[in-house]
Amino acid sequence: MNWRRYFWPVVGIAAVIFSLLLLWHELRGISLDDVWDGLAAIPTRGWVLAALSSVIAYAALAGYDHIALLHIGKRVSWLFVTLCSFTTYALSHNIGGSVFSGAVIRYRAYGTRGLTGQDVGVLVAICWITFVLSSLLAGGLVLVLEPQIVDRFSGAPHHGLAIAAGLAMLILISAYIFGSALHLRPLKIASFQLHYPALPIVARQLLIGPIELIAAAAIIFFALPELHNPGYFVVLGVFLVSFSVAQLSHAPGGLGVFEVVFLAGLSDMEPVGVLAALLVFRLFYLIIPLILGLGVVLFFERSQFSRTES
């Protein structure tokens, strides 16, 4: 057996178990009735805005695939790309290891539209780069404009270091833009080639990419109680940290990991209200998209089977 096949799944499962233990310790005094009361306390306006934010987030994620297809010069119908992107992220967010699981789903879908393995590899790479750029841009702005965000996790002020880290992130973004303007040579790995995106593509990446993160964080913000609410910008910063740690943990759906980090970042708020907001996030960003995504997969596979039979 090749141990590498099992390393990251084991890491993800271990992260889930460890985080759930931490979460249980953090919330051991909270009952299910308390959580239900927290959900019931969310006003109708909060539910509606949270749901709308999730729609915007997945619409922006669809933009990732549209940008990548524009980069490789392939035309695929708008509806197919949108459904493929939605299904890819709905499943990969829940499965974990989004880059690899997303590549498998995209290869199956776009292969029916004439894209080769090389094309899908470039598409996945561009989508991943767009996500990284979005995280760097949003994270850099948060650290520069709200450096005290690090106090929520470190327990000590490191504002100068936070601003320096934020500026470094923004410099990386500037370097990426500069590289596009210079028309640098393509990256070659064996037979795989990744050409540097042109400036119009880069502009779309830096415009559409951050919208997804902004909208995803807004799901939680609109569901949070007003008492001791630190404001959207702080919630965005805490979300970026929590989401990044959850992604790095390879835990399926970031289960437990996301909640533990988020609760630590908003430790000055009532845990019941924060937990209720996180449940709303999981409902709109993970559970409902997963159910709809599975429906799309079943419909797609049924149509492909019928086409093969005929």
DOTI-425152 format. One record per atom (N, C-alpha, C): residue in one letter; x, y, z. Coordinates in pm, whole numbers, plus 50000, padded with zeros to 5 digits. Last residue first. Example, Ala and Ser with C-alpha at 12.3 -4.5 7.8 and 13.67 -1.06 7.14 Angstrom:
S512854977550708S513674989450714S512905000350787A513194943150780A512304955050780A513204967050780
! end
This chain:
S471365055447361S470765058647232S471805058747120E473135050847569E472235040247529E471645042547390T474355075847591T475155064247554T474285052947502R472205091347674R472865094547547R473695082847498S471665079847919S470645079347816S471255082047679F474035086648054F473685072548033F472665071147921Q473815114348058Q474945108247987Q474665093547959S471535117348216S471515122148077S472645116047995R472505106548456R471355100248388R471295104648243E474485124748517E474855110848488E473725103448418F472875147948559F473935147748457F474275133348417F471255140348774F470645144148647F471655143248533L473235135948969L472345125048929L471695127948794V474315161948987V475155150648946V474285139148896V472115176549083V472685179948952V473525168348899G471835164649335G470745163749237G471245166649096L474185172549452L473975158249429L472855156149328G473635200149469G474725195249385G474585180449353L471575201249657L471305205349519L472365200049423I473045192049879I471835184949836I471515188349690L475075211849890L475415197649873L474225189749821P473625235849934P474345233849807P474725219149783I472695228850201I471755230750090I472465229449955I475285226550337I474285215950334I473335217250215L476965250550283L477415236850269L476265226950246Y475755275350306Y476985274550227Y477395260050199F473445272450464F473355279250335F474575277150246L474365256750687L473125253750617L473135259450476R476675269350773R476765255650724R475505251850644F475515293950853F476525293550746F476625279450687V473925285351062V473285291450945V474245291150826L475955277351233L475025267251182L474275272551059L477055302251288L477875292451217L477005281051161A474975313651434A475365319651306A476195309951222A475045296851659A473835297251576A474155303051438L477555303651761L477315290051713L476085289551624V477075330251837V478075327351733V477835313451674G475115326652035G474815334551916G475775331751803V476585311352222V475355306052163V475015313352034P478735327652308P478985315952223P477735310452155E478655362452285E477995351052347E478155338752257M481975375952220M480535374852196M479975362552266D484635374252254D483955384552333D482435384452310S485585355952074S485415351352213S484715361652300L485935353251799L484835361451851L484525357451995G488055335751767G488175349351712G487085358651760A487045312351879A488205318851942A488345333251894L485055306751695L484665309851833L485815316651908F486705300751476F485795312151471F485355316351611V488055277651559V488815289851529V487915302051530V485855260051590V486775262751701V487525275851679E484675259451332E483925264551448E484865268451563F486665247851172F486145261151141F485475267351263V486885222651299V488035231651288V487555246051267G484265211851271G484885213651401G486015223651398L484845205250937L483995202251051L484765203451183G485625211850683G486225219350794G485525216950925G484635193850504G483775205050539G484345213850648P486955172050632P485785173050545P484835184050591A490105187150681A488935181150745A487735182550653H492405199150598H491875188350513H490715180950580S493525220950717S493355209050801S492925196750720L493385241250534L494685234950557L494565221950636Q490685248450563Q491165243150436Q492475235550455A490675258250825A489835246750791A490285240250661V492365280250793V492785269250881V491975256650850S490735295450622S492065291050578S492545279250662F488495300350781F488335292950655F489665287550606S489635315350990S488945302651017S488845294050892V490645337950852V491525329450932V490905315650951L488295347750735L489435344150652L490395334950726F486695352850964F486285342850866F487465338250782V488085373851080V487975361151154V487585349951059G487665393050876G489005388750913G489005375450985L484855395250879L485535390850758L486935385750790V484515405651136V483955392451104V484615386750979V485705430451094V486325421051188V485815406851160F483855441050912F485265439850874F486005430050965Y481325441951047Y481575432750936Y483055430550908G481405442051411G481305448151279G481745438751169P481305429351654P482455438151627P482395445251493N478595427751870N479005424951732N480135434551694H477485430952118H478945429152110H479415425451969L474415422651983L475135424952107L476615421152092E473295413351746E473855426851748E474695429551873P474145379751637P473365389451717P474055402951720L474635368851297L475155371551431L474235381251507A473755367451039A473115358551135A473595360851277F475325384850898F473895387950905F473165379051006F477825371350925F477615384750983F476125387851000I477535347850777I477685347250922I477355360650986I477305358750521I476315349150568I476335348650721A479615373750487A478375380950514A477265371550562A481475355150412A481575360650547A480285367850586A480555351950148A480535340550241A480615345250386A481025377350038A479645372450051A479565360850150I483825378450050I483035388850114I481605384050139L484495356449891L484865356650032L484045366850110E483415364949643E482985352349704E483285352149853I484775388349588I483335389049611I482845376549682P487425381749526P487105386349662P485615387049692G486985373449242G487445364749349G487075369349489I486285395349080I485275385249112I485685376749232L488685411149080L487355416949102L486365406549151L490875395849031L490925404549148L489595411449176Q490065383048792Q490385375248912Q490315383849037R489805404948618R488615397248655R488865388948781A492505412148600A491525421848651A490245414648695V493545389348479V493965392748615V492965402448678I492385391948227I492045380348310I492385383248456P493625415548137P492145415148152P491685403348237L496405406748141L495895416848235L494375417048246A496645370548108A496745384248057A496095393948156P498355345848304P497115352548261P497385366748211Y500935325848176Y500605336848268Y499335343648217H500255291248115H500605304548067H500145315248166L501455261648194L500515271348249L500975285248210Q501765228748074Q502125242848060Q501025251648116F503045196148100F502025205748144F502555219948133S505015178348055S504235182647937S503175193047972A506975190648308A506885179748212A506125184748088I505865220548358I506135208948442I505885196648356K506355254348304K506365241248242K506735230548344L504815285448281L505365275648374L505235261848311P505625308348012P504735298948082P505495289748175R507225340348074R507135327448007R506215317948084L505385371448115L506405361648152L506165348348081H504415397948054H504205386347966H505285375747991L504415419948214L505695416448150L505565404748052A501865420148320A502215430848228A503505427648151S502095398448493S501185397548380S501535408048275G503855408948679G504255397348600G503385395648477F502235428448793F503415432548718F503905421248628I500385412148926I499925421148820I501085425248730Y502155400249108Y501395391849015Y500895400248897A502985422449252A503975414949173A503295406149070S500595429249378S501195438649282S502205431549192I500365406949546I499335409649445I499895418749337L502595411149704L502525399049621L501475400649511I501785434349830I502945435049740I502965422849648L499775424449991L499405433649884L500545435249783M501335409150168M500315402650085M499935411449966A502845429450286A503535418950209A502545411650117L500855443150421L501535449750310L502265439650222G500245423450615G499245427850520G499855434650398A502655422250755A502175410250685A501135413950579A502675448350859A503765443950770A503335431750689I500415447351021I500445456650907I501515452550807A501305428051206A500105425551126A500085434551002L503465440551324L503685428251249L502505425251158G502105461551449G503145464351350G503415452251262H500405447751627H499855455651519H500865458551410H500135428151827H501225427351729H500815435351606P499085423252157P499095432252040P500345430351954A497925390252241A498855401352265A498885410152140G496335370052161G496215374152300G497145385452337S496105359551907S497415358751974S497325362052122F493485363551828F494025350151823F495335348751901R492905389851857R491845380351890R492345365951892D495015403851756D494885403051902D493875392451943V494615405351487V495535394851535V495445393251686I493055427651456I492405414651438I493285403451492Q494375451251459Q494065445451590Q493345432051580P494485460551197P495585452051247P495295445551381E492735468850973E492225464251103E493285455151168L494125476050745L493095485150794L492585481550933V495945454550713V496405468450707V495405478050772L494335431850736L495475433650827L495985448050828V492485435850527V492015434750665V493165437550762L494175435850301L493405447850335L492925447650480G495125409150313G496035420650321G495335433350361G492765394150280G493535393250404G494485404950422A492045401650018A491145404350130A491895404050262L494405393049880L493895406749869L493005410249988L494665365949953L495755375449980L495255389849978S492225355649862S492565354850004S493655364750040S492475360749587S491365366549662S491675366749811L494705344949524L494765359449506L493685366349588V493585319649577V494745324349654V494865339549645F491535318749382F491215317949524F492355323249610T493085320249149T492095330649177T491715330749324I494495296349170I495225309049177I494265320449209W492365278549132W493095278449258W493865291549277C491665284848869C490675286448976C491365287049112I494045277548742I493615291648738I492585294248848A494055249748792A495155258248840A494725272948846V491765241348657V491835239648802V492915248748860L492585247848392L491385253848450L491415253048603V494785231048359V494975245548357V493795252548422G493405206448371G494495209448465G494765224348473V491715208548154V491115208148288V492185211148393D493635207647947D492745219247962D492175219848104Q494735182147990Q495585194048000Q494735206548023G492545166047932G493085165948067G493975178048092T490365186447719T491325175847746T491775176347892L486965192447647L488185196947711L489085184847742G484495184247542G485665184847454G486945189747517R482505180647717R482415192647633R483695194747553T483085159847874T481965157947783T481775169947690G485025170848035G485435161147934G484335158447833Y483665185448222Y484175192648106Y484705183247998A482985163848407A481995172448343A482525178848214R485375150848480R484225142948436R483245151648357Y486885172748559Y487355164348447Y486205156148391R485445182348778R485545190548657R485965181948537I485845161448961I484485164948918I484535172848787V488645162148989V487975149948943V486595153248888A489065187849091A489655184048963A488965171848905G487825186949341G487265195549236G487795192049099S489565170449475S488205165649451S487535173949342F491835187949471F491885174649409F490485169249379V490935211649596V491655212249469V491585198749397S489695204049839S488885209549730S489605209749596G489795187350071G490765186149964G490195191549834G486255179850130G487595183650173G488565181550058I483515175750096I484415164250096I485755167650159N482405201250099N481975191550199N482915179650209H483635213949889H483625220550020H483265210850131S483035196349680S484415196849731S484505203949866L480245200749635L480745187749678L482125188749742A480145227949570A479205222449669A479705209149723Y482035230049368Y482325236049498Y481385230949606T480745214749164T482135212349204T482395217549345T478245226949135T478335213049182T479735209949235F479045252449039F478245251049161F478385237149221S480375245048802S481085251748910S480355250249042C478235233548659C479445225748688C480205231848804L476465254948637L476055242948709L477255234448748T478105272548486T477575276648616T477165264548699V478565257748254V479695261948337V479205265448478F475935255148155F476705243248190F477855246848284L475245282148107L474495274248204L475285262048249W477075289747907W477065296648037W476365288248143S478855265047722S477635272547749S477625277947893V482225271847643V481245262447697V480035270547736R485145276347472R483765281047486R482865269547532K488455283847566K487455273647538K486055279447564G490775298147639G490175300047508G489175289447468I491915298847883I492375288147794I491705288647657H490585321647989H492055321247981H492535310747882L487955314147987L488345325547904L489855325547884L488095294548179L487775290748042L488125301847944A488645310548406A489605300448362A489365296248218I486285325948422I487585332548403I488605322648349H484425305748472H484295314048352H485615321048320D485295296448720D485385287748603D485275295648473Y484795319448877Y486125313448873Y486285305048746G482045323748859G482935332648786G484355327448776A481145306149043A480935302748902A481825311448814L481715321449267L482485309149243L482325304449098A479705340749242A481105344749225A481995332649199A477545324549301A477595331049169A479025335549140Y478105318049562Y478205307449461Y478175313049319A477735343849678A479005336649693A479145325949585I475065349549620I476125357949562I477465350749567V473855329949779V473635329849634V474725337949564S474665338450031S475135325449982S474955324349831S473295362550051S474755362750049S475315349549996L470675353550069L471075361249951L472595361549938A470805341650324A470515333450206A470945340450078A471295364650477A472265353650479A472065344750356L468965379150429L470235384650384L471325373850381V467085361650550V466965365150408V468295370150353W467945360750818W467855348450738W467855351650589G467685387950887G468985381550892G469015368850809R464925391850864R465835399550777R467205392950773T464025376151074T463735372050936T464655379050837P466575373651332P465385379451269P465225374751125I467415348551554I467845355151430I466615360751360A466325334051757A466545348451783A466995355851657A466385308051676A465085314851675A465235329851693L469065302451727L468585302551589L467265310151578G469025303752006G469905312551930G469475313551785D467275283152065D466885296852099D467735306952023W468905261951983W467645264551914W467135278651941V470925264252174V471255266152033V469995269351954D469455258252405D470125271352392D470435274452246D468705232152349D467655242352361D468245256352348L471125219352365L470495220552234L469385230852235S473245238552594S472335227652558S471785229852418I476495245052704I475405249452617I474555237452577G478755237752833G477675243052916G476465247452836R480545229752638R479965219352724R478825224452811L481945243352446L480485245152450L479795235452545E484625236552474E484265250752470E482765252752494H484565208952460H485065215252582H484635229952590W483635206152199W482825201052310W483255207452441L485825217052065L484525223552055L483605219052168L487795198452121L487955212352166L486615219652168L486615176651992L486895175952135L487075189952194L486575186351731L485305183651797L485475182351948S489325187551682S488535199951686S487205197851755F490005160251683F490635169551778F489805182151793I488415150951469I488265145451603I488815155051708V489395166551252V487975167051290V487795162251435A492065158851245A491735172951271A490285174351315A491785131951178A492385135451307A492045149851345I490765134950920I489945128551023I490455131951162G492995147450795G491685154050800G490795148250909V494985127950823V495175141150884V493845148250899V493825107850668V494035105450811V494225118650885P493865120650414P492595116750476P492715114250626W496735123450391W495875135150409W494485131750460F497585095250378F498125105050472F497165116550498Y496845076950192Y496045077350314Y496475088550410R498615077949987R497185078449955R496325080650078R501055074150103R500705087850064R499215089050032W501455047350134W501005054850251W500555068950215N500435022649928N501145035249924N500615044250035M500844987950000M500005000050000M500885012650000
! end
